[in-house]
């Protein structure tokens, strides 16, 4: 069961969507790259940086809006800009 614990602005939604999409793209790319290549090293560094930005986005907004915590991480419903948790 999901519970709505908050709502974010359109700008905030776009920020987290972009970070999430970039993170997923890198996670899918890295396994197919040659581990000795410069591209692999850059992708790993980019993933590390993007993951930090992603985590920091959630921390910042959770504090800003005082979102209740659930069993797992918060979820963004992109169509409605709502933040939900699993009960």
C-alpha positions in Angstrom: 0.0 0.0 0.0 1.3 3.4 -0.9 0.8 6.6 1.0 1.3 10.2 -0.4 3.7 12.1 1.9 4.4 15.1 -0.2 4.4 16.9 -3.5 7.3 18.5 -5.4 7.4 21.3 -8.0 7.8 20.8 -11.7 11.4 22.0 -11.5 12.2 19.5 -8.6 10.5 16.7 -10.6 12.7 17.5 -13.6 15.8 17.6 -11.5 15.3 14.1 -9.9 14.0 12.6 -13.2 17.2 13.8 -15.0 19.5 12.5 -12.2 17.6 9.2 -12.2 17.7 8.8 -16.0 21.4 9.6 -16.1 22.2 7.2 -13.3 20.2 4.4 -14.9 21.9 5.0 -18.3 25.4 4.8 -16.7 24.5 1.7 -14.8 23.4 0.1 -18.1 26.5 1.4 -20.1 29.3 0.4 -17.7 29.0 -3.4 -17.9 29.5 -3.3 -21.7 32.6 -1.1 -21.7 36.2 -2.3 -21.7 37.3 -2.0 -18.1 40.7 -0.8 -19.3 39.4 2.0 -21.4 39.3 5.7 -20.5 35.6 5.8 -21.3 35.0 3.1 -18.6 36.9 5.1 -16.1 35.0 8.3 -17.0 31.7 6.5 -16.8 32.4 5.0 -13.4 33.5 8.4 -12.1 30.4 10.0 -13.6 28.2 7.3 -12.0 29.9 7.9 -8.6 29.2 11.7 -8.9 25.7 11.2 -10.2 24.8 8.8 -7.4 26.0 11.4 -4.8 23.9 14.1 -6.4 20.9 11.7 -6.5 21.3 10.8 -2.8 21.9 14.4 -1.8 18.7 15.5 -3.7 16.6 13.1 -1.7 18.3 14.0 1.6 17.8 17.7 0.9 14.2 17.5 -0.1 13.2 15.0 2.6 14.5 17.5 5.2 13.0 20.5 3.4 9.5 19.0 3.2 9.8 16.7 6.4 8.6 13.6 4.5 7.5 10.6 6.5 9.6 7.5 6.0 8.3 4.2 4.8 9.6 0.6 4.6 11.8 1.6 1.6 12.9 4.6 -0.3 10.5 7.4 -1.4 9.0 7.1 -4.8 8.2 9.9 -7.2 4.9 9.6 -9.2 6.0 11.7 -12.2 2.5 12.2 -13.5 1.3 13.9 -10.3 4.6 15.1 -8.8 3.6 13.3 -5.6 6.1 11.6 -3.3 4.9 8.3 -1.9 6.1 5.6 0.6 5.3 2.0 0.9 3.5 1.2 4.2 
